[in-house]
Amino acid sequence: MTKPVVLVDGSSYLFRAFHAIPLLTNSKGVHTNAVKGVISMIRKLQKDFADSQLVVIFDAKGKTFRSDIYADYKAHRPPMPEELREQIEPIHNIIRAMGLPLLIIEGVEADDVIGTLAAQAVEHNQQVVVSTGDKDMAQLVNSHVSLINTMTDTTMDEAGVLEKFGVKPEHIIDYLALMGDKVDNIPGVPKVGEKTAVGLVAGLGSLEDIYANLDKVKDLEFRGAKTMAARLEEHKEQAFLSKELATIKCDVDLEFALTELKSSEADNGALLQYFRDMEFKAWIAELSSDAPAFELTASAGPANDASVVVDLPAAFEGEAEYDIVFSQSVLDAWLEKLKAAELFAFDTETTSLNYKEARIVGLSFALEAGKAAYVPLAHDYEGAPQQLDRDAVLAQMKPLLESSEHKKVGQHMKYDMHVLANHGIHMQGVQFDTMLESYVLDSVATRHDMDSLALKYLGHKTVSFEDIAGKGAKQLTFNKIDIEKAGPYAAEDADITLRLHQRLWPELEAVPSLKTVFEEIEMPVMPVLFAMEENGALIDADRLLEQSAQIEQRLQQLEQDAHNAAGQVFNLGSPKQLGEILFNKLELPVKKKTPSGAPSTAEEVLVELADDGFDLPKIILENRGLAKLKSTYTDKLPVMICAETGRVHTSYHQAVAATGRLSSTDPNLQNIPVRSEEGRKIRQAFIAGEGYKLVAADYSQIELRIMAHLSGDEGLLKAFAEGRDVHRATAAEVFSVSEDDVTDNQRRAAKAINFGLIYGMSAFGLAKQLGVGRGEAQEYVNLYFQRYPGVREYMDNTREQAKEKGYVETIFGRRLYLPEIRAKNAPRRQHAERTAINAPMQGTAADIIKRAMIRVNQWLPGSGFDARMLMQVHDELILEVKAEQAEAFAVQLKAQMEAAAEIKVPLVVDAGIGDNWEQAH
């Protein structure tokens, strides 16, 4: 049977996809939702109608012949949203790159071109499928032509048209003419709706038949039939005009025939570039996965050495050749090349992701794109081939790896530094890290793991660990993976790392401020973080276990209190049961609903209900908070103590928070609460070693000081320069009283305003925080801006500059891109504007603490102090120092940190000393 030709109504899907899919943007703020929707639909058609000819038709710009017939045709349609307009050209480009015929014919609509091509197909006894969501197309349906709507996954033949509309396909035009169409501004006959139109057409036939038999209309069975003839007579001219407008033209004078429209081979290189621009990761991965699986082939040299020839995706050129090294002679040859290289990529394969437990299984390196090697050293599965001795190879490579003269590039090299340290190698000469290059270039463009970077910047889908190791409980550790699979995977890591550097570094060099952030902040702080992670923090496990027991008792009491408040036993962890009790049984006010329409029991809802004085939400909030503390810290920290060091070793992440802030995991040190008694008890469990003290040094009000610097507001600059209590000074300005007369409530309000404005708090949010009316809160904000006009000017200028540039910068040149800053959607745009105001302050604070860490790390070795950095949390550094040196050390540490940056107001550091973190803080 001949395959049907598929005619795609591109314009129909363009609008439907735009409105059906939530607005999506890539990292540069370009909208992509319509592109994603339309191309998804076409790709589905290609799959469902394999071997069929697809032709895609779009409306042309400008008016058509229907506008000449009726000047008001489509006159009421609103202008196309700019977010949609910008997506049309990319859609057209992608369709062309897919090799599909794309038709845009001036003077007619896409419907008319489709109708004409369908008519040609019928003449040749060819089956046609019209892919559309437009009801007007039902008039084309016949024994050869059917409709398919890929967005609703429905099809429609002749019987389907009759079932859906109540009239046969040949009468759809008459049906539409009678009803009219508000969207296209086709007038129709007034007060003729769907049921009336069906009654007229089913009873009498075509529009011509109806007007030839107006005397029979009164006998038809629909409401208003007795008076309908007069109305039809009155609006006869309008009815026939409507039919002319609704009729799809099937005889457009085309310069080509349907049989001449043929698909060409897809341009995968162009498609990869378009998909990278749009950041459609799944499609990039799909295109990049066409290369055949790796196959080991014999190479020249020793019999058991091997090389792997890999076909590369279209985004690359040529082939890649990866050596799998088993013999000393081949390793020696590679080492000579590495020593002579200006830069080489390096990577380790290990037994664990836990850097304290991980041991080396193999090493990989690359000298140029497409040339890499893997040296297996500790694969110990049954039947594994003989490998070089790990200790001997590491000893041979130690001078090279510890040489600062031999420059290396890696992906997340801090991890590799830890692993090498486990084997007694202290890596030096790490000049580039592709994770950090990507992060500094654009922190919000993508995740910064290698697989994501390869897709985004190289259009290449890497071999994933799961591809070679399996998934879930049966996943193999690297030492158990067959070298025939492990070798190409590991060598590819080094190859892709080098390629990423070659792609990313020129882009960083092109922006001097970003190059400076990379070279003077991110790369120098990386070895500092490595040292802090190696040092670890000493934990009093007994104290934490005692606290866990206390929390458990309190949780049991809270559970009983909750049951009493609810009047029944229920599962406190079940949102459904909790919602039933709160909103049905206790009839508490519903503050917010879930997407499914159920009353929400989210934390912000419970906080609001608790603030309204309801007991059960208060109990639930306390229960949730304590349960999280127990599971995350008091239970977990004792079992995280490293058996080898007796300490807990966190992992600091440089490339997660968009603003430049560090984050940490296992444990997360940033989220230990400081205001609650339970949180303070957890900090008490972080202790100094015997004979040592902890010193905690914290920047005071650093973001407010940065606000004063950035805004240049004279009032704020003066308050900080004179060392005054800035919240009290603000209160005095806002409330027009002397600083001595400022009340505690006034200072509290001023503090809320100072910090609230940094984070974009509205008058509504301020009112909730202060417990005052919205009008009163707005008055506070207005007074604030009157007293500090420089702050208002800074905020206004920052918003405008962000819209113009698409990003904001810290004092040191770090950029944060804001994809939604020009969004038409107000909430998303406003969120981006708030971020634009806050990010330069938060990002500058992050830069300053990193500069401080670098400075302190450089100062410590020659300082004469027995001290080491242990932790960094928010704007605070925690160090361990010999007890008798603590007082003098705290003084000099404070001076070092205060000198980490020069801004228009003094940086102030508060330093404390204690036997535990809470005492020192």
N, C-alpha and C positions, 0 to 999 in steps of 0.2 A: 504494500500500500504506500502511495506517495506521501511523504511528510508534508504537513501543512505549512504554509508560509505564515509567519507571525508578524503582525503589524502592531507596533507598540506606540500607544498614545502618550508620548513623553510629557506633553503639557498637562494632561490629566493627572499623571503621577507626580509631577513637579509640585503642584499645590497641595495635593493630598499628603505627600511625604513630609513636606515642610510643616504642615499643621498637625500631622499625626505623631511625629517624633519630636520630643523636647529639644529646644535649641541646644545644639552642640557646637563647640568651638575647638579649634586646635590651640596650641600653646601661644600662637601669635594673634589670637583673637579672631581668626577667620571662621565664619560659620560653616558648618559641615553637615548639618542634619538632613537637608534635602539631597545633597550629594549621596550621603549614605543610603537614604531611602530609595532613591531612583536607581542607583547602581545595584543595590541589593535586589530590587525587583527584576532588573535585566539579567543579572547573574542567575536568579532563580529560573527565569524563562529559558536561559541557555541550558540549564540542567534538565528542566522538565521537557524541553523540546529539542533534545540533542539531535543534531543533523538537520534541523529545520533552518530555513533562512529567516533571520530576524532583521527587520527594518524598523528604525526608530524615527518617529516624526514629531517635530515640535512646531508650535506656532511661531510665525515670524513677527518681528516688531512692526508696529504701525497698524493702520486701519485696513479693513478688508472690504470686499464688495458689499457686504451686509450693511456697513456703515453708510454706503452710498444710497442703499435702499431705505434705510431708516437711521437718521442721524443720531437718535438716542440709543442705538443698539450698544449694549454693555456700558452705557454712560454712567450708571450708578456704581460700577465696580470701583472699590477703593484702589489707590495706587499700589503697585507691588511693593511689599516690604523690602527695605534695603537689604535686610539679612537674607532674603531669598534671591534678590537680584544678583548679589555678588556670587551666588553659587551656580548660576546658569552656565557661565563660560567653563568652569571646571567640569561640570557634568558633560557638556558637549565634547570637551577635550578627552575625557576618559572614555566616552562612547567611541570616539574615533580611534583611540589607542586600542580599544577592544577589537577593532577591525570591523565594526558594524556600519552599514550604510546609515547616514544621518541626513534626514531631509528637513529643510526649512524653506518653504515656498512663500514668497511675498504675495500679498493680495488675497490670499485664502487662509482658512484655518487648517490646523492639523487634521480636524475631522474630515475636511473635504479631500485632502490628499489621501487619507486612509480609505475614504469611500471610493475614490477613483481607482486606487490600487486593488481594493477588494473586488470592484467590478471587473477589472482586467483578469483577476484570478478566476472569477466565476466563468468568464468567457472561455477560459482554457480548462474548465472543469477541475480547477485546483481548489483544494480545501484551504480555508483561511481562518486563523484565530486572531481576533482583535483584542489586544491586551489594553484594558481601559477601566476606569471607574466612572465613566460618564454615561448617564442614562440615555442621552440622545443617540448613542451608538446602537441602541437596540433596534433602530429602524433599518440597520444594515443586515440584521440576522436573517438567514434563509437556510436552505438545505446545505449550502456550501460554507456559510459564514457563521461562526459562533463567537461569543465573547468570553473573556476570562479576566477576573479581577484578582491580581496576585496579592493585593493588600488584604482582601477578605477571603482569599483562597476559594472563590466561587466561580462557576462557569454557567453560561446561559445559552441554550439553543432555542429553537422556535417554541417548543413546549414551555421552556423556562420563561421566555418573555411573556407568554400568555398567563402563566401562573403568577408572575410578579406584578405585571401591570394590568391584567384583566383584558388586554386587547392583543391582537396578533401583531407580529413585527411590521406588516405592511400598513398598519393603522397607527403606529407610534407617532408619526408626524402629525396626524390629525389630533390625536390625544394631546400632544404637546402644544399644538396650535390653539386648542380650546383653553387649556389651563394657563398658558403663558409660562414665563420663567423669570422670576424676580432677579436671579443672579445675572442673567444675560440681558435683563430689561426687555424681554419679549412680552408685549402687552397682553395677548390672549383676550378672552371674553371675560369681563368683570363678573365676579361671583361664581365662576365655574371652577369648581375644585376637582379633585381626583375622582370622586365617586360620580359626579355629574358628567365629567368627560368620558368615563368608562360607560356610563349609561347611554350617552348619546352615540358613541362609536359602536358599542356592541349592538345597540338597537337599530341604527340606521346606516352605519358604514362610514365612508370617508366624509371629509368636510363638505365636498361637493354634493354627496348623497344627502347629507343632513340638510343643507340649504335647499336642495330640490324637494325636500319632504318636510318642510317646517310645520305643516298642518298635522303631521303625525307625532310631533314631539310631545304634545300634551298627553298622549296615551302611554308614554314610556314610564317605567317604574323607577323613578328616583325623586327625591324631595325637590319640589319647585318645578316639576315638569310642566305644570299647567301654564306658568308664566314665562317659561324659558324661551319660547319661540319669539316673543316680542324682544327679549333681550338679545337674542342671536341676530335678529333682523337689524336692530339698532347698531350692533357692533360688527356687522358683516365685513366691512372693509378691513377692520382691525384684525378679524379672525384670519382672513386670507393673507394679510401682511405677515401675521405671526407664522402661518404655515410656510411661507416663503423663507422667513428667517430661520425656522427650525429645520428646514430640509437640508440634509447633507448633500453637497454637490458631488456627483459621481462621474463628472466628465471634465475635470480640470485638465487644461492643456499642459501636460508635462513634457519635458524635453527628453524623457527616458521612459522605458517600459519596465514593468515589474520584473520581467525576466532578465533585465540588464543589471539589476541590483544584486550584487554578490558581496559576501563577506571576504575580507582579507585576513591574513595572519595577524594575530594580536602582537602589538609592539610591547613586549613585556618590560623592556627597559624604560620606556615612557610611562607605562602603568606603575612601575615601581616608584618612579619619581613623583607621580601624581599622588600615589597612596602615601608616600612619605610626607609630602606637603600637607596632605589632609590628616596625617597621623592615624591611618586605619591599620592598626597593628596586625589584626588577624589576616587581612588581605595581603599585607606585606609578607607575613609568614608563609601564607599559602603559595604565593608566587616564588618565594625563596626556597621552598622545600621540594622543588622539582628535580634538584640534583640527585643523582643516584647515590645509593648507600656507599659508604667507604668500602673499599676493597684493598686488602694488602697485596702488594705485588713484590716479587723479588727485586732487590736492587743490587747494584754493583757493590762489591766489597764482601765482607765476611758472610757466610751462608745464612747465619741467623739474623743479620741485620735486615731491615726492610724499609721500603718507602711507600707512602700512600699517595696516589694521584687522585685529586678531587676535582670534579667539575664544579665550576663556580657559577653563581647566579648571574643574570644579565648585568647586574649593577657592577660586577667585577670584570676584570679582563683575564682571559686565559685560564690556566689551571693552577691549583696549589699543590705543592709537593711537600709532604711531611715525612721526616725520617723517624723511624723507631729504632733507638740506639741500644744495642746489646753488647757491642764490643768496645774494648778500651781504645782501639785505634780510631774508630769513628768518633768516640767521645773526645779524644784528644784533638782531632781535626776541628770539631765544633768549638772547643774551648779556645783554640787559637783564633778562630774567626771572632768569637765573642770578645776576646781581649783586644783585638784590633778595631772593633766597631766603635763608632762614635756614640751609639745608643743601641741597646737591645731590649726586647720585651722578655719578661721573666714571669713564671707562674709555678706554683706548687700544687700537687695533688696529694691529698691527705686522708687520714682515717676518720676525721671528725670535723664538724663545723665549730666545735668548742675549741677556741685557740689554745687553751691551757692543756687540753687532752690530745690535740691533734699531733700526729706523727707523719713524717713524709713517706709517701708511697712512690712518688716520681716527680721529675722536674721537666719543665718545658721552656723553650725559648725560641725567639724569632729574630732574625736579622733584617729581613726585608719582607714586604708583602708577598705572601704565597710560599715562603720558605721558612719552615719551622721544624723543630725536633722535639721528641719526647724520650726521656730516659727513664724507663721503668726500673724501680729499685727494690720494691717490697711487695709485689703482687704475690700472694701466697695461697692462691686457690689450688685445688688438686689438678696436677698436670701443667702448672705454670712453667714456662720455659726458664732456663737459667738466666739470671740477671746479674748486672754488675753489683759489687758489694756496696751497700748504701753508705756505710761509714767511710769507706775509702773514697768514694765519689764526692761526698760532702767535704771531706778533708782536702781533696784536690781543688774543689770549687771555692773553698772558704776564702782564700786571698782575693779572688775576683769579686765575690759577693760582699766582702767587707771593705773593698776599695772604694773610696769616695771619688777616685779619678775615673772609674768606669761607670758610665751613666746608664741607669735602668729606667724602664717604664713598666708599669703594671696596672692591673685593675684591682682596686681595694688592697693596696700593698701593705697596709697595716697588719692585715691578717697574715700575709706571707712572712712579714717580719717576726711576728709571734712564733710561727711554726719553725722558722729557722732558729730562733732563740732557744726553742726546746731542744735543738740539736747543737747548741753551743756556737751558733753563727750569728753575729751581730751586724745585720745588713746595713750598708752605707751606700751612698750614691744614687738613691732613689730621686730622680729629677722630675719625673712626671707620673701622675696617677690619672688614668682616663676617667675614673669615677668622679674625681674632683674637677677635672677639666670640663666635663659635661655639667657638673653642678654649678660651677662658677659661670659658665657660659649662659645657662638658663636653668635655674633651679626648678622651675615648674613645667618644663617642656616634656618631661618623661620621668619614669623611675630611672635610677642611675646604675642598675645592675647591668652586667655585660650583655645579657640576652636582649634587654630592652634597648640598650644603646646600639647594638648591632642592627636591630630592626629599624630604629629611627634614622640613624646616620649612615648606615651602609646598605640598608634594604636587604639584609641577610638574616635568615633564620638559622641560628646556631644549633648544633646538636645539643639537646638539653641533657642534664644529668639523668632525668627519668628515662630518656631514650635508651641509655646504656645500662642503667642500674635498676630499672623497674620502679614500682610505686609501693607506698604503704608499708605494711609490716614486713613484706618480703624484699624490700629494697636492699640492695647490696651496698656494703661500704666499698670504697674505691679499690682497696687491696684485694677484693674478691671478684673484681670485674676482669673479664678476659682482655688481655693486652691488645688483641686485634680490634676490640671496640674502644678500649681505654686510650690507646695511643693516638688515633686520629682526633678523638674528643679533646685530649689534653693539648695536643699540638695546635689545634684550631684555636684554643683559648689564647695562646701566645700570639698566633697570627692575627686574630681579630683585635687583640689589644693593641698591637702595633698599628694596624690599619685605622683603628679609632683615633689613636694619637695623631696619625698623619692627617686625619680629617678635622679633628677638633682644635689642634694647636694653632694652625693658621687663623682660625676664626677668633681665638683668644688674642693672638698677637695683633690682630687688626683693631682691637679695642684696648688701648693702653691701660685704662683704669681696671679692666677685668684682668689683664695680664698681671698687673700689680697685686690685685687681690689674690690671685693664684700663687704668685711667686713669693709674696711677702707675708701672707696670712695663712692660706689653706695648706700649702705644702710644708712650711715650717712648723705649723701646729700639729701636723700628723705624727711626727716622732715624739712630740710631747705627750700626746694622747696615748701612744704606744707605751711610753714609760709609765704613765699613770695606771694604765690597765695592768702592766706587769707588776707594779707595786701592790695594787689591791688594797682593800680596806679590812681592818681587823674588826671582827664581829663578836659580841658577847652572846653566844648561842643560848646559854642558860637563861639570860634575862629575856630574850625573845620568846622562848618556850613558856616561861612563866607568864608573859604577857598574853600569849595565845590562850592559855588556860583561863585567864581573867576575861578575855574577850568572849570565849566560849560560854562562860557563865552569864555574861551580859546578853549575849545573843539568845540564850534560852529564856531569860527574863523578858526580853523584848518580844519574843514569839508569843509568850503567854499574855503580855500586855496587848499585843495586836489582836489575839483571839478574844480577849475581854472587850476591847474597843469595838470589834466587829460583831460581837454577840454570837460567834460561832468559830469552830476550828476551820482553818483553811491553809493552803500552801502559800507562804509569803513570797515564794519565788515564781508564782504563776500570775502573769499579767492578766490572764482571763478571769481567774478567780478573784483577784484583787479588784479588777474593774467592776465585776458583778457586785461586790460588796460596797465599794465606794459610791457607785453611781446609781445602782438599782436599789440596794437595800438601805444604805445610809442617805441616798439622794443628794450627794454632794454635787456642786455645780460642775458641769463639764467644761473644761478650759480649752481642750484641744482634742481633735480626733485623729486616728490613724488613717492611712490611705484607704483602708477597707471600710471606714466609717465608724469603727468602734471607738469609744472614749479612750483617750490615751492615758497611760499610767507612767509616762516617761518622767525622768527626774525633775525637769523644769516644771511639769504639771504638779508633781507632789510638793515641790518647793512653794509654788504659788498657793496651793491648798493649805500647806502648813502655815504660811504667812497669814492666811485668812483665819487661823486659829483652830483648825481641825486637828484632832489628836492622832487619828490613825495615820495620816500621811507623815506626821512627824516621826512616829514610831518606825514606819517603813523606811524612811530616809536614814535614820540612825542605824537600823538593821543592815541596810545595804552598804552603808559606809564602813561599818565595822567588819562585815563579812568580807568585803574587798580587801581591807587592811590585813585581815587574818590570812586570807589565801595568798595575797601578793607578797606580804612581807614577814609577818611573825611566824607563819608556818614555813614559808619558802626559803627565807634567808639562811637559816641554819643548815639546810640540806645543800645549799649552794657553796658552802665553804670548801675550798680546794684542799684536798688531802695533803698535797705536796707542800703548800705554802701556809695553810691554816687561815687563809684570807679569802674574801669574796672579790672576784674580779669582774667588774662590769665591762660592757662594750660601749664605747662612745661612737656615735654616728655623726659624721660631718655632712652627709649628703641626703638628709631626710627633711628637716625643717626648711621651709622655703626661704625664710628670712636670714639664714646663716647661723641660727641658734644650734647648739649641740643638743642631741638627744642621747638617751642611754637605755640599754636593755640588759636584762639578766644580771643584776636587778635594774629596774628603772629608778634611778636616783632622783629624777626631776619631779616625781609625783608623790613623794612622801609629804603628807600634809604638815604644815608648820603651825597652824593655828589651833588644832585640836590637841587635847592632852594625850590621846593615843598616838598621834603622829610624833609628838615630842618624845614620847617614850621610845619609839623606834629609833629616833636619832640618838638617844642615850645609849643604844646598843652598839653604835659605831664608836669604837674606843681606840685610844692610843696604845702602842706597844709598851712593854715594860721599860721604864726609864725615859719615856717620851711623853710629849704633850701634843694635842691637836691645836693647830692655829687655824681659825676660820676668818678669812678676809673678804668683806662684802662691799661692793660699790653701793654708796648711798644715793637713792633716788636718781639713778643714772639716766633713766629715760626722760625724766623731767628736765634734767640738766641738758640733755641732748635737744629737747624741745626748745629750751632757752637759746641754745646755740643756733639751731636751724632757723627759728623764727626771728632771732635778733630782737625780741621784744625788750624794750628798755626796762620795764618794770620787773620782769623775770630775771634779766641779767643782773640788775641791781640787787635783788633779793638774794641771789646765789653768791654774788661777789662779796656781799657783806656778811655772809654766813648765817643769815637769818633762817628761822623755821619757815620754809616756803609755804607750807599749808596755812600757817598762822598769818603770814604776810598776805597770802591770797584772800583769806577770810577778811582781813582788815580792809583790803581794797574793795571786795565785793559788797561787804556789809557797811562800809563807810564808818568804821570804828577804829580806834587805836589798837595796836597789836596787844597791848596789855589788857584791853577790854574784850578781846575775842573769847567767846564762850566755847566750851567743848563741842557743843552741837554745831556751832558755826565753823570751827576748825574741821569737824568731821565732814560737813557739807563741802567745804573748800577742797578737802582731800579727794572726795568723790568726784568733784568737778575736774581737778587737776589730772587725775588718773583716767577718769571717764572720757575726757576729750581725746586723750592719747589713743584710746581704743574705740573712738567713734561712737561713744554712748549718746543716745538721743535724750531729749528732755523727758520723754516717757520712761526711759530706763533709769534716768537719774531720779525721777519722782518715785519709782518703785524702790530704789536703793535707800533713799532718804526717808521714805514714808510720808511724802508731802504730795500735794496736788500737782498735776502736770503744769498748770499755769504758774505756780510758784517756782517749780523747777526751771521752767523756761525763763523766768525772770532772773534766776541765778545765773543761767548761761549768758543771757543778754548783758547782765552787769559785768560778768567775767570778761566778755569780749570788749566791753567799753573800757575796762581797766587795762586790758592786755590786747590792744588792737593788733600788735605784731603777730599774735597767735592766729587770729582770724585771717590776717593777710597771708600767713604761711599756709594755712589750710586751703584757702581759695586758690592760691598760686599752685600748690602741689596738685590739687585736683585737675586744674587746667593743663599743667605740664604733663601729668600722667596720661590724660586723654590725647595729648598731642604726640607724645613719644611712645606710649604703650608700656612704659616702665617707670619706676622710681629708683633712686640711688641712695646709698648710705654716704656718709662723709668721706669714706675711703674708696668709693667707686663701685661697691657691690651693687648689682642690679636685681630688682625683683620685677619680673614681667607680670602684667595684669591683663589677662586675656579678655576679661569681661568689662573693662573700663569704658568701652564704647557701646555696651549692650543696650538694646532698646528696652529690654526687660528691666523695669525700675529696681526691683529688689536685688537682682544680680549686679546691676551697675552700682547701686549704692553700697553694696558690700565691697565691691572693688575700690570704690572711692574711700571707704573707711580704711581698707587695707593700705591704700596709697599713702594715707596720712600716718598710719602707725608703722608701716614697714621701715621707713628710713630711721626711725628711732630704735625700734627693736633690732633691726639689722646692724645699726651703728653700735648698739650696746653689745651685740654678739661679736662684732669686729674688735671692740675694745678689750673684752675679756680674753679673746684669743691672742691679741697683741700682748696683753699682760702675761699670759701663760708662756708665750715665746720669750718675753723679756726675763721673767723669773727663771725660766729654764736655763737661759744663757748666764744669768747672774749667779745661780746657786753653786756651780762647781768651784768658783774662786772666792766665794763669800766667807769661807771659814766655818759655815754652819753645817751641822749634821742634820740635814732636812731633806724631805722629798715630798713631791706633790702626790696626793692620793685621789682627790675628787674635784670635779667642777660641777656646780649645780646653779643654774640660772646666772646670777651675777656674783657668785661666791666661789672662792678657791679654798680648799681644805688641804692643809699640809701637816705632816708629822715631823716634829723637831725635837731634838734632845731637850729634856726638861729644863736643865740649867741654862740653856740658851734661849728659851722661849720668849722671854720679855724683850730682849734685844732684837731677836729675829722678827717679832711682830712689828716693831717700829720700822725696821728696814724693809720688810715685805710691803708694808703700807706705802712707803715712799716709792718703791719700785712700781707698784700697781698704779699709783696716782700719776706716775710719769709715762704711763703706757700710751697716752694720747694728749694732744693739746687742743682744747676747745675754748670757747669764749668765757666759760665759767670753770671754776676749779672742780676737778674730780676729787671726790672724798671717799676714802675707804675706811670702814670700821673693822678693826681686827680684834678678835677675842681669843682667849686661851682656855683650855679645859682638858679634863681627862677623857671627855667624850664630845661628840659633835654638838649635842644640845648645849652643853656648858660653854663651848667655844663660840657657838653661834649667838 
